[in-house]
């Protein structure tokens, strides 16, 4: 090993050029939120436990293994020595492996997780503490036996020296002596030769991690002569150490000996290949487009129904189970798919809770705006909302940790990591060849390599949910990422998220069927829609006819009930026939014309009001028939006049009963006006929840450059310890707000200095000389030469700006 290097981490970080500092800030933007005052501040923030953990989470399996190797070996380590340790564990050694190792080291230096030149590499401060069981290794022997009593350690050292036939070290600290003995491969080999085969098998189970095991009474005192069980043989020889009442740990020195010089069992410099079925890419795109079209129509149908019959909001929030079942039947979808439709509509801001004290789930005004867009743009908005939402529709119908059923739209149906996992899964699909539908297992294997520290049960479940939901949404087709799905996830930051959404819509547009505005009316009282209907025609037809079958063409059937439904909604016979004539490629068949006119002729002859309810008809003969009908006995009717009958039943019950008897009554108000049974479409004024930001690769280049300039300026002041600069004499600058903002932006862009007037907390105006760094969120971050420090300034308190040459 080389001698320890003289350059510390702060000096190394300060020596990085601006380009490398910008790369660090872009890769770890949390380090400059807010911008540190100087390089030591940046180093302190970068080496904190939380910041180091976040940086470790960004490493792939090979880069993480490289850093673990640096953390385990005594520092510093040369690149050649690192290569000698890593190469035996590689599954594909060779030139590519050497290049991958060099790339991994550069990645670690870019993230400031490792530092130093190639001949003296070391992990950054805090890395060893943040790595839990690096490479599956336990702590060193000194740490394992730290809490053992000195007399027990002395006895253990004596037993090991006797087995190793070595010279005793009189007066040595037992803990240090034990670490020295276990660090000698020859001593460990003799100790291993003394243990029985079953004990050796127990060691083999711990060799590659995890390095801990659980046994009862782990801290019991045992000597080689009294050992009986396999674990007791290991404890008596220091090959295992008790680190708790029921836990034993394999010391790092013993594990390294058992691994025969390797730190990792099997390393890959490249991610595993994706496995799955192969399909024609064009077929995948068409299938995905069909799914996208169906999903958009499902959202539209949901919002239309909830406009008229909104479900209530539960007291605890969310949608009742019965309402979800009813929605699934309406959409003809499984409950999980119906929950997805509801959740995506909510995430897109198309529905929200409102409508009264109890609350109802109603469409928002945004739904009306969404409805005016072309089909491809409607889908793109839904898909983007699904990709960005932190809600997890896949959990609907399952029980939480308190054994409570999770319902759709419930406030607790959230997972903070959901958007990141969805993006990661779709990113994996994007790396597959066109037409390849990767299996769930291969996607999990790829994510395990790309982000090994992010593994967990929730991530595995989210992968399954994402693949299933992507297929239902039309992001994938036959399991393969579609062309429009690829365009949707092709984004670098939130600024171009709208551009990628627009590209996805443009890619999808040629694959969607063109809406048609006509049907074929047939003599058997059916209408055939030869393709997807326009929204206006579909609403009109759904009011006057019922869907009989779907598929390549949708078949609608007219009946007395469906025609009466349209009449109840305020339509007239002439109006209905005119609509059918306008949108039919064939003349209106005579049976359909007779049906409409006959139902319209009888519709409204009998009127029902409130007595509790009453029946009114201008034809007394009709009321005679009603009174004589035996089916009217439960209604307890009473003849008030020749044209009026009263009943104790409610108006709704009376209307339904008369319709069951073959009449076609209409309801009327107290003023005698006909009531329209179909309610007007309702909307809620409630503001939908804000959409969570879409994760990107980092801040924009301008912000990165400004942060680095501020760091350099603050560090220069920190090193020079230059005294504060006095502000110029004269009246403080004053300028309009727009001119102030423009001048500050120009100073940030060019790196210039400015003189500003600034109001302090007491409202006193003071002059400041600044080197602006960045401007965001209503604040300016700049190096204040009059205070010799980096400060944040509220923009609304700046009275004016004047440039300084």
Secondary structure as UniProt FT lines:
FT   HELIX           9..15
FT   HELIX           18..27
FT   HELIX           29..32
FT   HELIX           39..46
FT   HELIX           49..57
FT   HELIX           61..72
FT   HELIX           79..87
FT   TURN            88..89
FT   HELIX           95..110
FT   TURN            111..112
FT   STRAND          114..115
FT   TURN            118..119
FT   STRAND          121..123
FT   TURN            125..126
FT   HELIX           127..130
FT   HELIX           134..136
FT   HELIX           141..144
FT   TURN            145..147
FT   HELIX           150..164
FT   TURN            170..171
FT   HELIX           174..182
FT   HELIX           185..194
FT   HELIX           197..207
FT   STRAND          212..214
FT   TURN            216..219
FT   TURN            224..226
FT   HELIX           230..236
FT   TURN            237..238
FT   STRAND          241..242
FT   STRAND          247..249
FT   HELIX           252..258
FT   TURN            259..261
FT   STRAND          276..278
FT   HELIX           281..308
FT   STRAND          312..313
FT   TURN            315..316
FT   HELIX           321..331
FT   HELIX           335..347
FT   TURN            348..349
FT   STRAND          351..354
FT   STRAND          360..364
FT   HELIX           365..371
FT   HELIX           375..388
FT   HELIX           393..395
FT   TURN            396..397
FT   TURN            401..402
FT   TURN            408..409
FT   TURN            411..412
FT   TURN            416..417
FT   HELIX           418..431
FT   TURN            434..435
FT   STRAND          436..438
FT   HELIX           440..450
FT   HELIX           452..454
FT   HELIX           457..473
FT   STRAND          476..477
FT   TURN            478..479
FT   STRAND          480..481
FT   HELIX           483..489
FT   HELIX           494..496
FT   HELIX           497..509
FT   TURN            510..511
FT   STRAND          519..522
FT   TURN            523..525
FT   STRAND          526..529
FT   HELIX           535..544
FT   STRAND          546..549
FT   STRAND          554..557
FT   HELIX           560..568
FT   TURN            569..570
FT   HELIX           573..583
FT   HELIX           590..602
FT   TURN            603..604
FT   STRAND          607..609
FT   TURN            610..612
FT   STRAND          613..616
FT   HELIX           620..628
FT   HELIX           630..635
FT   STRAND          637..641
FT   TURN            642..643
FT   STRAND          644..647
FT   HELIX           651..660
FT   TURN            661..662
FT   STRAND          666..668
FT   TURN            670..671
FT   HELIX           701..720
FT   HELIX           737..750
FT   STRAND          753..759
FT   TURN            761..762
FT   STRAND          765..776
FT   TURN            777..778
FT   STRAND          779..784
FT   TURN            785..788
FT   STRAND          789..794
FT   HELIX           795..797
FT   STRAND          798..804
//
